[in-house]
Amino acid sequence: MNTDDLEQFEAERELQLAQEYSDVVNLFKFAVETDRRFYLANNVDVKVVAEGARPLLEVTLSDAWVWDLYRKSRFVPRVRVMSFKDLNIEELPPLDA
């Protein structure tokens, strides 16, 4: 596989992933963005594990979907994320909005 083939493969996977996202986004209540991943989830719990100049956050997501090109199954029952970095959690509008 040459570089062009790999770029074409990744572009196709990205397009498939974007389509899957638009198909499933209405099933979830929250969009969660970390420094490494993007998630959709129905339940989000954030705890400050360690205080200080760079607090350590523990984020637990349940009933989640993970934006990841190389994952076979993106639906996961539970995700635990530990982060010193910024975290963005957005409540998605309800279906009837």
RAJOKA-V467046 format. One record per pair of residues at least 24 apart in sequence whose ideal C-beta (glycine too) atoms are under 7 Angstrom apart, sorted by sequence separation. I is the first residue (numbers start at 1). J is the second residue. D is the distance in whole Angstrom. If there is no record, write none. Layout:
i: {I;I}
j: {J;J}
d: {D;D}
This chain:
i: {40;58;59;39;40;39;56;57;32;39;56;59;32;37;38;37;54;57;37;28;39;24;44;21;34;35;34;17;35;35;17;34;14;33;13;32;10;30;31;30;30;31;29;30;29;28;26}
j: {64;82;83;64;65;65;82;83;59;66;84;87;61;66;67;67;84;87;68;65;79;65;89;67;81;83;83;67;85;86;69;87;69;88;69;89;69;89;90;90;91;92;91;92;92;92;95}
d: {7;6;7;5;4;7;6;5;7;6;6;6;6;6;4;6;5;6;7;7;6;6;6;7;6;6;6;7;4;7;6;6;6;4;5;5;7;6;5;7;6;6;6;6;6;6;6}
